[in-house]
């Protein structure tokens, strides 16, 4: 009592409001934790391009690919690992595919797999991936590789009912650094890489 007047009694917030606040807090905590994704092999490939005798562009691709990614948007960090079966190379020309598999090219018998490992992930202010920095291991040797995101998006898959993230990434490397010198300088030493990827969030 103060001056003969009763102080107002604090009202409890409605139960629905409390539940909503708890749900929002839980969602925020979940976003702050690292999230693991597994690549969908039906939507994950690496396409390569080299200039052929200064005329046209020779293209081929590897895949489907296996791999996973961990993203921590709160810490702006993460890791990506991709395994590439070198024997999966496909240019659409069987004779050329067979040539690319030989020891002086991809050497698929001695090196059946290549790897891309990136432990430096770049994000924009909205938490979207804008680039990757890491190493490409090809023919048993590792080389620095940077991939720039041409686009990146996450959505809830209507089929899987879980979050799917992915995009298109672009990078370049010098093939002679990996010991692939055949046809130089008539076929370009610089290889353009285009990586398409979609990855499914794991529980």
C-alpha positions as CSV (number, residue, x, y, z in Angstrom):
1,X,0.0,0.0,0.0
2,X,1.3,3.5,-0.9
3,X,-0.9,6.5,-0.1
4,X,-3.9,4.2,0.2
5,X,-3.5,2.8,-3.3
6,X,-2.7,-0.8,-4.2
7,X,0.3,-1.4,-6.4
8,X,-0.5,-3.1,-9.7
9,X,0.2,-6.8,-9.7
10,X,2.5,-7.9,-12.5
11,X,0.7,-10.0,-15.1
12,X,2.2,-13.2,-16.3
13,X,2.8,-13.3,-20.1
14,X,0.4,-15.6,-22.0
15,X,1.6,-19.2,-22.3
16,X,1.7,-18.9,-26.1
17,X,4.0,-15.9,-25.9
18,X,6.3,-17.8,-23.6
19,X,6.3,-20.8,-25.9
20,X,7.1,-18.6,-28.9
21,X,10.0,-17.0,-27.1
22,X,11.4,-20.4,-26.2
23,X,11.1,-21.6,-29.8
24,X,12.8,-18.5,-31.1
25,X,15.6,-18.9,-28.6
26,X,16.0,-22.6,-29.6
27,X,16.1,-21.7,-33.3
28,X,18.7,-19.0,-32.7
29,X,20.9,-21.5,-30.7
30,X,20.6,-24.0,-33.5
31,X,21.7,-21.4,-36.1
32,X,24.7,-20.6,-33.9
33,X,25.9,-24.2,-33.9
34,X,27.9,-25.8,-36.7
35,X,25.6,-27.5,-39.2
36,X,26.7,-30.6,-41.3
37,X,25.6,-31.2,-44.8
38,X,26.1,-34.2,-47.1
39,X,26.4,-33.7,-50.8
40,X,23.7,-35.0,-53.1
41,X,25.6,-36.9,-55.8
42,X,22.8,-36.4,-58.3
43,X,23.4,-32.6,-58.1
44,X,27.1,-32.4,-57.5
45,X,29.7,-32.4,-60.4
46,X,32.9,-30.7,-61.4
47,X,33.1,-29.4,-65.0
48,X,36.5,-28.4,-66.5
49,X,37.3,-26.2,-69.4
50,X,40.5,-25.7,-71.4
51,X,41.1,-23.7,-74.5
52,X,41.9,-26.0,-77.5
53,X,44.4,-24.6,-80.1
54,X,43.1,-21.1,-79.5
55,X,39.9,-22.0,-81.2
56,X,37.2,-23.7,-79.1
57,X,36.8,-24.7,-75.5
58,X,37.2,-28.4,-74.6
59,X,34.9,-29.4,-71.8
60,X,34.4,-32.4,-69.6
61,X,33.2,-33.3,-66.1
62,X,33.8,-35.5,-63.2
63,X,31.0,-37.0,-61.1
64,X,28.8,-37.8,-59.4
65,X,30.9,-36.6,-56.4
66,X,30.9,-37.6,-52.7
67,X,31.6,-35.2,-49.9
68,X,30.3,-33.2,-47.0
69,X,30.5,-29.7,-45.6
70,X,30.2,-28.1,-42.1
71,X,29.1,-24.5,-41.8
72,X,29.2,-22.4,-38.7
73,X,27.5,-19.1,-39.8
74,X,27.9,-17.5,-36.3
75,X,31.7,-18.0,-36.3
76,X,32.0,-17.5,-40.1
77,X,33.9,-20.7,-40.5
78,X,33.5,-24.2,-41.9
79,X,35.1,-27.0,-43.9
80,X,34.3,-28.7,-47.2
81,X,35.7,-32.0,-48.4
82,X,35.0,-33.5,-51.9
83,X,36.2,-36.8,-53.2
84,X,36.6,-37.1,-57.0
85,X,36.9,-40.4,-58.8
86,X,39.3,-39.6,-61.6
87,X,38.0,-42.5,-63.8
88,X,34.6,-40.8,-63.9
89,X,36.0,-38.2,-66.4
90,X,33.6,-37.7,-69.3
91,X,34.0,-35.4,-72.3
92,X,31.4,-37.1,-74.4
93,X,34.2,-38.4,-76.6
94,X,35.2,-42.0,-75.5
95,X,38.6,-41.9,-77.3
96,X,39.5,-38.7,-75.5
97,X,38.2,-40.0,-72.2
98,X,40.5,-43.0,-72.6
99,X,43.5,-40.7,-73.4
100,X,42.8,-38.5,-70.3
101,X,43.0,-41.6,-68.1
102,X,46.6,-42.6,-69.2
103,X,49.6,-42.2,-66.9
104,X,50.9,-38.9,-68.4
105,X,47.4,-37.3,-67.9
106,X,45.1,-38.1,-65.0
107,X,46.9,-41.4,-64.2
108,X,43.7,-43.0,-62.9
109,X,45.3,-46.4,-62.0
110,X,48.0,-44.8,-59.9
111,X,45.7,-42.1,-58.6
112,X,42.1,-43.2,-58.7
113,X,40.9,-40.3,-56.5
114,X,41.5,-36.6,-56.3
115,X,40.4,-34.4,-53.4
116,X,39.3,-30.9,-52.8
117,X,39.5,-29.8,-49.2
118,X,38.7,-26.2,-48.1
119,X,39.0,-25.0,-44.5
120,X,38.5,-21.3,-45.2
121,X,35.0,-20.4,-46.0
122,X,33.9,-16.9,-46.7
123,X,30.4,-15.6,-45.9
124,X,28.4,-12.4,-46.6
125,X,26.4,-10.6,-44.0
126,X,23.3,-12.8,-44.6
127,X,25.3,-16.0,-43.9
128,X,25.5,-17.1,-47.5
129,X,28.8,-18.7,-48.7
130,X,30.7,-16.4,-51.1
131,X,33.9,-18.4,-51.5
132,X,36.2,-21.2,-50.5
133,X,39.9,-21.5,-50.1
134,X,41.8,-24.7,-49.8
135,X,43.8,-27.3,-51.7
136,X,43.2,-29.5,-54.7
137,X,45.1,-32.8,-54.6
138,X,45.6,-34.3,-58.0
139,X,48.0,-37.0,-59.1
140,X,49.3,-37.1,-55.5
141,X,50.3,-33.5,-55.3
142,X,48.4,-30.7,-53.5
143,X,47.9,-27.2,-54.9
144,X,46.2,-24.1,-53.5
145,X,42.8,-23.5,-55.0
146,X,40.3,-20.7,-54.5
147,X,36.6,-21.0,-55.6
148,X,34.3,-18.1,-55.9
149,X,30.6,-18.5,-55.5
150,X,28.7,-17.4,-58.6
151,X,25.5,-18.0,-56.6
152,X,24.5,-19.7,-53.4
153,X,21.1,-20.4,-51.8
154,X,19.4,-22.6,-49.1
155,X,15.8,-23.8,-49.3
156,X,13.6,-26.4,-47.7
157,X,13.3,-29.3,-50.1
158,X,9.6,-30.1,-50.8
159,X,10.6,-33.8,-51.3
160,X,13.1,-34.3,-48.5
161,X,11.5,-31.8,-46.1
162,X,14.9,-30.7,-44.9
163,X,17.2,-27.8,-45.7
164,X,19.3,-28.1,-48.8
165,X,22.1,-25.6,-49.6
166,X,24.2,-25.3,-52.7
167,X,25.4,-23.2,-55.6
168,X,27.8,-22.8,-58.5
169,X,31.5,-22.1,-57.8
170,X,34.3,-21.1,-60.2
171,X,38.1,-21.5,-59.9
172,X,41.2,-22.0,-61.9
173,X,44.4,-24.0,-61.6
174,X,47.5,-24.7,-63.7
175,X,47.6,-28.3,-64.9
176,X,51.4,-28.4,-65.4
177,X,51.8,-27.9,-61.6
178,X,50.3,-31.3,-61.3
179,X,52.6,-32.8,-63.9
180,X,50.1,-32.8,-66.8
181,X,52.1,-31.2,-69.6
182,X,50.9,-33.1,-72.6
183,X,49.9,-30.9,-75.6
184,X,51.4,-27.7,-74.1
185,X,51.3,-25.0,-75.4
186,X,48.6,-25.9,-77.9
187,X,46.1,-26.8,-75.2
188,X,45.9,-24.2,-72.4
189,X,47.8,-24.8,-69.2
190,X,45.1,-23.0,-67.3
191,X,42.1,-25.0,-66.5
192,X,38.8,-23.4,-65.5
193,X,36.8,-25.4,-62.9
194,X,33.0,-25.0,-62.5
195,X,31.7,-26.8,-59.4
196,X,27.9,-27.4,-59.0
197,X,26.9,-28.6,-55.6
198,X,23.8,-29.3,-53.5
199,X,24.1,-30.6,-50.0
200,X,21.4,-32.0,-47.6
201,X,21.4,-30.9,-44.0
202,X,22.1,-33.8,-41.6
203,X,20.4,-34.4,-38.3
